[in-house]
Amino acid sequence: MSRPAPSVSFDIVIVGGGMVGAALAAALKDAPLSVALIEGQAPTPLDNLPPDLRVSAISRASQQLLERVDVWGALVDRACPFRHMHVWDAGGTGSTHFDATEIGEPDLGHIVENRRIQHALWRQLEQQRNLRLLCPARLTHLSNTSAAAQLRLDDGTELMARLAVGADGGRSRVRELAGIATTGWGYGQKTIVGNVQTSRPHRNTAWQRFLPSGPVAFLPLYDGSCSIAWHTRSAEADRLMALDDDAFCAAYTRATGQALGRVESIGPRGCFPLHRRHAVNYHRGRMVLIGDAAHTVHPLAGQGANLGFLDAATLGRLLCEAAQDRQDIAAQKLLQTYEHRRRPHNASIMRAMDLFAGLFALESAPVRWARSLGMDVADHSGPLKSWVMRYAMGMNAPI
């Protein structure tokens, strides 16, 4: 009769090795803590791969986190800075133009491929002395005691942790096993993504046009191409995905008002549904949630990854400070501090995205007129416009 394998103990076990979970693990590199990172699939090798379909608009705050964990240098060659952002209303005449020079910054952020970020983080983690990577591995069981979180993996491995972190996405297994409920709904929309070539250069500018069915965007890439994001009603997204490439390019040219001339070609396309979720609590016992496990937001402003990186930066700092002071890293006061710093900011971004999405979906003439007026006023608002840019860059976010 075989005996069960003895459990392995760590100070912190992070479930989920995507961008946010890997960033938290890297943020703990100098802490006097033992860390394990559980991930079901290692990052895809990058050799000879085309640009990723999934990209993120990395804010200044997220860039600073990636700099602190020594991975930003590995991303610079494929990170495209955008110095301007032009937003306009297809149903009216209003528009707003954001310019980094107005706030004395070299750029408003960078467009970076998601898998490049994850790969750079993993290369750093492979050298991290206080970290053990458990991959491929999946969480099957999680329970909580006053002394430790107990985890079981799909190969039967048993782990004990002073703190378990759920960084495992919108369908978080950690959140489910911890019994943490969520509020939210489906938007009845899907987002189509892909990379395109256009007849006009992007000029390091992010372009976004609001249609009644949802916004369309061009995001500049390092090689002169653009990443696209078309947020639209689910049935319409399915119809567009069924078009051949030429017909889709023509449809996107029309949807964007020829902002960059003709869309001349497109690579593979992806499509995914949009949901809003917010965990009722970010922690329970010796378990805590970060990133999409805690909140998913409408992607119209590209803030999802940035909110997750801010979660990782905040929790990482609190854990490092507690470890240095020999305090309990799962103390309720610490976890409450993390939630109190991050929940209001995350919730405010979620409400703002819902407000914008709902406002631009209204097509009555008075609403269109009010939107146009509001966008034009915002474009000339001076201090308010500067505050919006700094807020979007994460420069005013509590960490």
C-alpha positions in Angstrom: 0.0 0.0 0.0 1.6 3.3 -1.1 1.7 6.2 1.2 0.7 9.7 0.1 3.5 12.0 -0.7 4.4 14.4 2.1 3.3 18.0 1.6 5.7 20.7 0.5 5.6 24.0 2.4 6.0 27.5 1.0 5.4 30.9 2.4 3.4 31.9 -0.7 1.8 29.8 -3.5 0.6 31.8 -6.5 -1.9 30.0 -8.7 -1.7 31.3 -12.3 1.5 32.2 -14.2 0.1 34.7 -16.7 1.3 38.3 -16.8 -0.2 39.3 -13.4 0.7 36.2 -11.4 4.2 36.2 -12.9 4.6 39.9 -12.1 3.7 39.3 -8.5 6.2 36.4 -8.2 8.9 38.6 -9.7 8.0 41.4 -7.3 8.9 39.0 -4.4 12.4 38.2 -5.8 14.2 40.0 -3.0 11.9 39.1 -0.1 12.9 36.6 2.5 10.0 34.3 1.4 9.8 31.0 -0.3 7.4 31.2 -3.3 5.8 28.6 -5.6 4.1 29.5 -8.9 1.5 27.0 -10.4 0.7 27.2 -14.1 -1.0 24.8 -16.4 1.0 25.7 -19.5 4.4 27.2 -20.0 4.6 30.3 -22.3 4.7 29.6 -26.0 8.3 29.8 -27.5 8.7 33.0 -29.4 10.9 31.8 -32.2 9.6 33.0 -35.6 6.2 33.8 -34.3 4.2 36.7 -35.8 2.9 39.5 -33.5 0.5 38.2 -30.8 -3.2 38.8 -31.4 -3.5 39.8 -27.7 -1.8 43.1 -26.8 -2.0 45.4 -23.8 -1.7 49.2 -23.6 1.0 49.3 -20.9 0.6 52.3 -18.6 3.4 54.2 -17.0 2.6 52.6 -13.6 2.8 49.1 -15.2 6.0 50.0 -17.0 7.5 51.0 -13.7 6.6 47.6 -12.2 8.2 45.8 -15.1 11.3 47.9 -14.7 11.5 47.1 -11.0 11.5 43.4 -11.7 14.1 43.8 -14.5 12.1 42.7 -17.5 11.2 46.0 -19.3 14.6 46.0 -21.0 13.7 42.7 -22.7 10.5 44.3 -24.1 11.7 47.6 -25.4 12.4 46.4 -28.9 8.8 45.1 -29.4 7.1 47.8 -27.3 5.5 50.6 -29.4 5.2 53.9 -27.6 2.0 55.8 -28.4 2.4 59.5 -27.9 -1.1 60.6 -29.0 -4.6 59.2 -28.7 -7.5 60.3 -30.8 -11.0 59.5 -29.8 -14.1 60.5 -31.7 -17.8 59.8 -32.0 -19.2 58.2 -35.2 -22.7 59.5 -34.2 -21.7 63.1 -33.7 -19.0 65.7 -34.4 -17.2 65.6 -31.1 -13.6 64.4 -30.7 -10.8 64.5 -28.1 -7.1 64.4 -28.8 -4.6 63.5 -26.1 -0.9 64.4 -26.5 1.8 63.3 -24.1 3.7 66.6 -24.5 0.8 68.4 -22.8 1.8 66.7 -19.5 5.5 66.7 -20.1 5.7 63.0 -20.8 7.5 61.2 -23.6 4.5 59.0 -24.3 1.1 57.9 -23.0 2.1 54.3 -22.8 3.3 51.3 -24.9 1.5 48.7 -26.9 3.1 45.3 -26.1 2.2 41.8 -27.0 0.8 39.8 -24.0 2.9 36.7 -24.7 6.1 38.8 -24.9 5.4 40.2 -21.5 4.7 36.7 -20.0 7.8 35.2 -21.7 10.1 38.0 -20.4 8.7 37.5 -16.9 9.2 33.8 -17.0 12.8 34.1 -18.2 13.4 36.2 -15.1 11.5 33.8 -12.8 13.7 30.9 -14.0 16.6 32.6 -12.4 14.8 33.5 -9.2 16.4 31.8 -6.2 13.4 31.9 -3.9 10.9 30.6 -6.5 9.8 27.2 -7.6 7.9 26.9 -10.9 5.3 24.1 -10.9 4.4 23.7 -14.6 2.5 22.0 -16.1 0.3 21.7 -13.0 -3.3 22.5 -12.2 -5.1 23.1 -8.9 -7.7 20.6 -7.9 -8.3 21.3 -4.2 -7.9 24.2 -1.9 -8.8 24.5 1.8 -8.2 27.0 4.5 -7.1 26.6 8.2 -6.0 29.1 10.7 -2.4 28.1 10.2 -2.1 27.5 6.4 -3.8 27.2 3.0 -3.7 23.6 1.8 -3.5 22.9 -2.0 -3.6 19.8 -4.1 -2.4 19.6 -7.7 -3.6 17.3 -10.5 -0.6 15.0 -10.0 -1.4 14.5 -6.4 1.2 16.9 -5.0 0.2 18.5 -1.7 1.3 22.0 -0.9 1.0 24.1 2.3 1.2 27.9 2.2 1.0 30.7 4.6 -0.8 32.6 1.9 -2.4 31.3 -1.4 -2.8 33.9 -4.2 -5.4 33.5 -7.0 -4.0 35.0 -10.2 -5.8 32.4 -12.4 -8.1 34.6 -14.5 -11.8 35.4 -14.8 -12.9 31.9 -14.2 -10.6 31.6 -11.2 -10.5 28.1 -9.6 -9.0 29.7 -6.4 -12.0 32.1 -6.1 -14.4 29.2 -6.7 -12.7 26.9 -4.1 -12.4 29.8 -1.6 -16.2 30.4 -1.9 -15.9 34.0 -2.9 -18.9 35.2 -4.8 -18.8 37.7 -7.7 -21.2 40.4 -9.0 -21.5 41.2 -12.7 -23.1 40.4 -16.0 -22.3 39.6 -19.6 -22.3 42.6 -21.9 -23.9 40.8 -24.8 -20.8 41.8 -26.8 -17.7 40.2 -28.2 -14.3 41.6 -29.1 -12.6 40.8 -32.4 -8.8 41.2 -32.4 -6.2 40.9 -35.1 -3.2 42.6 -36.7 -3.6 44.7 -39.8 -1.6 46.6 -42.4 -3.1 50.0 -43.3 -2.5 52.4 -46.3 -1.5 55.2 -43.9 1.1 55.1 -41.1 -0.2 55.0 -37.5 2.2 57.8 -36.4 2.5 56.3 -32.9 -1.1 57.2 -32.3 -3.9 55.1 -30.8 -7.2 55.7 -32.6 -10.6 54.9 -31.2 -14.0 55.6 -32.8 -17.2 55.0 -30.9 -20.0 53.4 -32.8 -23.5 52.7 -31.4 -22.7 49.0 -31.4 -19.4 49.5 -29.6 -15.9 51.1 -30.2 -13.3 50.2 -32.9 -9.7 50.9 -32.4 -6.2 50.9 -34.0 -3.3 50.3 -31.6 0.1 51.0 -33.1 2.6 48.1 -33.2 6.4 48.2 -33.3 6.7 47.0 -37.0 4.3 49.7 -38.4 1.3 47.5 -38.4 -1.7 47.9 -36.0 -3.5 45.7 -33.6 -7.3 46.1 -33.9 -10.1 45.7 -31.4 -13.7 45.7 -32.6 -16.2 45.6 -29.7 -19.6 44.9 -31.0 -22.8 42.9 -30.4 -22.3 39.2 -30.2 -24.4 38.3 -33.3 -22.7 41.0 -35.3 -19.3 39.8 -34.2 -20.1 36.2 -35.3 -21.2 37.6 -38.7 -18.0 39.6 -39.1 -15.8 36.6 -38.1 -17.5 34.6 -40.9 -16.3 37.1 -43.6 -13.3 36.4 -45.7 -10.3 38.6 -45.1 -11.0 41.1 -48.0 -14.6 41.6 -46.8 -13.5 42.0 -43.2 -10.8 44.6 -44.2 -13.4 46.6 -46.1 -15.8 46.4 -43.2 -13.1 47.6 -40.7 -12.1 50.4 -43.1 -15.8 51.7 -43.1 -16.2 51.2 -39.3 -13.1 53.3 -38.6 -14.0 56.1 -41.0 -10.8 55.5 -42.9 -8.8 56.9 -40.1 -5.7 55.2 -41.4 -6.9 54.9 -45.0 -7.6 51.4 -46.2 -7.2 48.3 -44.1 -5.1 46.4 -46.7 -4.6 43.0 -45.0 -5.2 41.1 -41.8 -3.6 38.1 -40.2 -5.5 35.5 -38.1 -8.4 36.9 -36.1 -9.6 36.1 -32.6 -12.9 36.7 -30.9 -14.0 36.4 -27.3 -17.1 37.4 -25.2 -17.1 40.3 -22.8 -18.1 40.0 -19.1 -18.0 42.2 -16.1 -17.1 40.5 -12.8 -16.1 41.8 -9.4 -15.3 39.6 -6.4 -17.4 40.5 -3.4 -14.2 40.1 -1.3 -10.6 40.1 -2.5 -9.6 37.8 0.3 -10.8 35.1 2.7 -8.7 33.5 5.4 -5.3 32.8 3.9 -6.3 33.3 0.3 -6.3 36.5 -1.7 -7.2 37.4 -5.3 -5.4 39.6 -7.9 -6.0 40.6 -11.5 -8.9 39.1 -13.5 -9.5 36.6 -10.6 -10.7 39.7 -8.6 -12.2 41.8 -11.4 -12.8 41.9 -15.2 -13.5 45.2 -16.9 -14.8 46.2 -20.3 -11.7 46.4 -22.5 -12.7 49.6 -24.4 -9.9 51.6 -22.7 -7.4 48.7 -22.4 -7.2 49.0 -18.6 -7.6 45.3 -17.6 -3.9 44.3 -17.6 -2.9 47.6 -15.9 -5.4 47.1 -13.1 -3.9 43.6 -12.6 -0.3 44.9 -12.5 -1.4 47.5 -9.9 -2.8 44.7 -7.8 0.4 42.8 -8.1 2.5 45.9 -7.2 0.4 46.7 -4.2 0.2 43.2 -2.8 3.9 42.6 -3.5 4.9 45.7 -1.6 2.8 44.9 1.4 4.1 41.3 1.5 7.7 42.4 1.2 7.3 44.9 4.0 5.6 42.4 6.2 8.3 39.8 5.6 11.0 42.3 6.4 9.2 43.2 9.6 8.7 39.5 10.5 4.9 40.0 10.4 2.3 37.5 9.4 2.0 37.8 5.6 -1.6 36.6 5.7 -2.7 38.9 8.6 -6.2 40.1 8.1 -5.0 43.7 8.5 -2.5 43.3 5.7 -5.1 41.7 3.3 -7.7 44.3 4.2 -5.2 47.1 3.5 -4.6 45.5 0.0 -8.3 45.4 -0.7 -8.9 48.9 0.6 -6.2 50.3 -1.6 -7.2 48.5 -4.8 -11.0 47.9 -4.7 -12.1 51.6 -4.9 -9.7 52.3 -7.9 -10.7 49.1 -9.7 -14.4 49.8 -9.1 -14.1 53.4 -10.4 -12.5 52.2 -13.6 -15.2 49.6 -14.1 -18.0 52.1 -13.6 -16.3 54.6 -16.0 -16.0 51.9 -18.7 -19.7 51.0 -18.2 -20.7 54.6 -18.4 -18.7 55.2 -21.6 -20.0 52.0 -23.3 -23.6 52.9 -22.3 -23.4 56.5 -23.3 -22.1 55.9 -26.8 -24.7 53.2 -27.4 -27.5 55.8 -27.2 -28.5 57.2 -30.6 -31.0 59.9 -29.9 -30.2 63.4 -31.3 -30.1 65.2 -27.9 -27.6 62.5 -26.6 -25.5 62.8 -29.7 -25.4 66.5 -29.4 -24.5 66.3 -25.7 -21.7 63.8 -26.4 -20.2 65.9 -29.1 -20.3 69.0 -26.8 -18.8 67.1 -23.9 -15.9 65.7 -26.1 -15.1 69.1 -27.5 -15.2 70.7 -24.0 -13.0 67.9 -22.7 -10.5 68.5 -25.6 -10.0 72.1 -24.4 -10.4 71.5 -20.7 -6.7 71.9 -19.8 -6.2 70.7 -16.2 -9.1 68.2 -16.4 -7.6 66.7 -19.6 -4.2 66.5 -18.0 -5.7 64.7 -15.0 -7.5 62.2 -17.2 -4.2 61.4 -19.0 -2.3 60.9 -15.7 -5.1 58.8 -14.3 -5.2 56.5 -17.4 -1.4 56.2 -17.0 -1.8 55.0 -13.4 0.2 57.9 -12.1 -2.4 58.7 -9.5 -3.3 55.2 -8.5 -2.8 54.0 -4.9 -0.1 51.3 -4.5 
